[in-house]
């Protein structure tokens, strides 16, 4: 009985925890030479959705990427990279 009460109290306490906002994970990419910061947003039927920030020198990029495993499903970008460069960045990010 005592163990059941403790288990109930633990379950009640953990169910009250409010999830925190997603934090960006940043790393230096040896492949691109720049810094990539990504934040997982959510999953949908197409894959996992991330926001991505990238910087190297004067080049900056802000993207939303959908990855299905290591494959890029879709991406949208806003920044100073060429479309080809943004596609390569999306491919690289989903592959890691």
N, C-alpha and C positions, 0 to 999 in steps of 0.2 A: 504494500500500500504506500509506504513512504517513497519507494522508488518511482511509483506511478505519479505521485504528487510532484516530485522533483522534475520528472520528465515533462509533465504538463506545464510546470512553471517555465522550464527552458523553452518549450515550444511557444508558449505565449509571449515570452520576452523576445525571441527571435522573430516572431511574426510582426512585431511592432517596429522593427528596424526599417527606416526609410532609406531606399537606395540613393546613393549620392550621384551627382551629375557625372557623366563620363569625363575622364581626364585624358588629355592628349599624351600620347607616348611619342617621344622624339628620339631619333637616332641619326647618326651620320652614316650615310650609305657609301660604301667603298665602290659600288657599281656606278652610281651617278656622281659621286664627289660632293654632293650637297647634303643638307639636313632635311629629313622628312619627319613631319609631325602628323600623326594620325589619331583620329577619334572614332571608335566604333559607335555607330548610331543605332542601328536595328537590323533585324533580318526580315526579308520578305520572301515571296515565292521564287524570286530570281537569285537570291544570295544574300550576302552580308553587305550592308551599306556603311561606308566610311566617309568622313570628311578628311581631306588631306591638305596639308600645307607643305610647300617645298621652297627652298631657297638655296641659291648658289650664286655668289657675286651679286650682280644687279638683276639676276633672273629670279622672279618669284611666281608662284603658281598656287592657286586655291582650287581644289577639286572636290567633287563628290564622285565616289567610285562604288560600283557594285561588283563584288567578287563572288564567283561561285567556285569555291576552292581556290585553285591557282589560276583560274581563268577570269578574264575581264568580261563582264556582261554588258556594262554600260559605264560611261563616264561623262561628266560635264566639267568644264574648266573655265577659269577666269584668271588671267594673268598675262605674263609676258612671254610665255613659251610658245613655240610653234605647235600646230596641231600634231605634227609627227612626234615632237618632243613630249607632249602631254600623253599621247598614246603609249609611248615607250615608258614613261613614268608610271602610268596605270598598269601596264604589263609587269613592270618590275615589282611594284607594290603587291599586286595580287599573287605573284610567284613566291614571295617570301613568307 
